[in-house]
């Protein structure tokens, strides 16, 4: 695994991260690793590419989806 060193952080940022780690019952290092892992996953290009793939899969399946409002109405009517 790789290691990173981040220099010159404002003390308020460090304190905020320490409080966040404590609130989540993690070490500061574990909290920072999780934050960086999550940030690395959020890539707009990946999002749009993945969205396009999902739309293609749905189009190929030729599966249709009911209007959710109609399903909610049916549910409500069956409860009465």
Wavefront OBJ file of the C-alpha trace (Angstrom):
o trace
v 0.000 0.000 0.000
v 1.114 3.528 -0.678
v 1.606 6.279 1.848
v 0.899 9.995 1.551
v 2.134 12.958 3.517
v 0.018 16.097 3.559
v 1.768 19.230 4.760
v 0.615 22.675 5.809
v -2.963 21.904 6.828
v -4.716 24.517 8.925
v -5.052 23.442 12.534
v -8.851 23.843 12.298
v -8.942 21.282 9.484
v -6.892 18.804 11.493
v -9.085 19.274 14.574
v -12.232 18.851 12.493
v -10.889 15.627 11.010
v -9.954 14.338 14.467
v -13.492 15.033 15.726
v -14.952 13.324 12.671
v -12.749 10.263 13.202
v -13.713 10.073 16.871
v -17.425 10.412 16.054
v -17.095 7.534 13.581
v -15.086 5.394 16.038
v -12.056 5.328 13.754
v -8.462 6.407 14.008
v -7.517 9.610 12.235
v -5.548 7.575 9.702
v -8.502 5.269 9.004
v -10.849 8.250 8.635
v -8.490 9.977 6.196
v -8.059 6.785 4.175
v -11.842 6.404 3.886
v -12.287 10.044 2.854
v -9.619 9.716 0.156
v -10.993 6.382 -1.105
v -14.496 7.847 -1.412
v -13.191 10.991 -3.103
v -11.258 8.920 -5.637
v -14.419 6.982 -6.554
v -16.336 10.138 -7.475
v -15.210 10.762 -11.024
v -17.670 12.629 -13.265
v -16.360 10.846 -16.362
v -16.798 7.469 -14.685
v -20.282 8.443 -13.579
v -21.395 9.342 -17.098
v -19.731 6.276 -18.627
v -21.367 4.007 -16.063
v -24.735 5.705 -16.587
v -24.490 5.152 -20.341
v -23.697 1.458 -19.811
v -26.686 1.031 -17.512
v -29.007 2.771 -19.998
v -27.725 0.469 -22.764
v -28.370 -2.609 -20.617
v -31.931 -1.500 -19.915
v -32.527 -0.753 -23.594
v -31.249 -4.207 -24.592
v -33.426 -5.928 -21.987
v -36.547 -4.315 -23.497
v -37.956 -4.385 -19.989
v -40.494 -1.686 -19.219
v -41.098 -0.119 -15.871
v -44.462 0.918 -14.522
v -45.186 4.464 -13.527
v -44.435 4.620 -9.802
v -47.398 6.902 -9.147
v -49.709 4.193 -10.430
v -48.074 1.617 -8.151
v -48.454 3.917 -5.132
v -52.136 4.414 -5.952
v -52.647 0.648 -6.174
v -50.928 0.177 -2.831
v -53.039 2.881 -1.220
v -56.255 1.432 -2.643
v -55.442 -2.072 -1.416
v -54.901 -0.812 2.147
v -58.399 0.652 2.437
l 1 2 3 4 5 6 7 8 9 10 11 12 13 14 15 16 17 18 19 20 21 22 23 24 25 26 27 28 29 30 31 32 33 34 35 36 37 38 39 40 41 42 43 44 45 46 47 48 49 50 51 52 53 54 55 56 57 58 59 60 61 62 63 64 65 66 67 68 69 70 71 72 73 74 75 76 77 78 79 80
